[in-house]
Amino acid sequence: MTDAPTASARTTRPSTSGAAGTLSRGRLLVWLGGTTAALLASVVVTVAIGPAGLTPSDVAHVVATRLGLGDLLGIGAPDTLADGIVWQLRMPRVLTAAAVGAGLAVCGVVMQSLTRNPLADPYLLGLSSGASFGAACVLVLGWTAVLPVAAFVGSTAALVTTLALASASGRGAGGLSPARTVLAGLAVSQLAAAATSFVIFWSAKGDQYREILSWLLGSVAGATWTSVAVTAGAVLVLGTLLASTGSVLDAFTFGDTSAAALGVPVARVRWGLLLVVALLTGALVSQSGAIGFVGLILPHAVRLLVGARHRALLPLSMLCGATFLMWADTLARTVFAPRELPVGIVTAAIGAPVFALLLWKGRARS
């Protein structure tokens, strides 16, 4: 899309006035330090919460021992039961939730910037629907061992289809544009959702309905250390790459013409960032299912605190997204114990009213 920097375009420019919009380096470091401390404290506390009666000190004891710090700190071996609960059951789940939350939040920031659409989220390109279709196919066949692979393949296929459709429809009309990309993503998403519904209706039997529904709503209940490796590795590599693009995303804020005038190769950068977002989202969804509202709400909430400059928005969204999803998953597994909710239900229950509040505040401010 080639929007000239007209008066109407200038009215959509995010406000960067005031303390929040001009966040200094010192204040940014304070925010980063505070959110990092909150994240680390949340890991210890959320691992301790549950029916086993563990304390944060028990969690710290197990973690220190597992990291080989027992002799250095002068502490003995932890209780066997506590060690199993912390290290084999809860820690992989909490760390997977943190990685998924961080990845979805940073992808949401990038998608909202690239498409200049405040309602954009990581699933805008049909990724979650494609992953759901792949997951549903293997679940009805009973091939649960390859579910993450099938989900990733499904999300990648949805991405390829979306970008091919957007590119084909844009030939001779300025190439790939945010509007055409969004419309293509909606079309692919609806097609994949219809295909998923057909597979469930035609083939699912017995408990397969529950398995598929749990995955479609998002859950990290079955997380293992392999899940941690996949999600954390993807966030460290791809998420860090996205978090380093703050200046480029600031340029996109004012439209493609302005970004090009600042020396940004618009088409190549947009394709590249969309591909990175899709790969990261696919890796996360393959392990957790489609968890909604994280990539939509967290960028808006952080933007209210620190302004629209991406230098601060990207890393703080990652940290806040990680903390948010850890606590959401803790609520999902404890509120109705011994029964668990899919974490997607909790994020939707929190996200919907928060989003309504943000819309109301934005309307009042305007």
Disulfide bonds with the S-S distance in Angstrom:
none
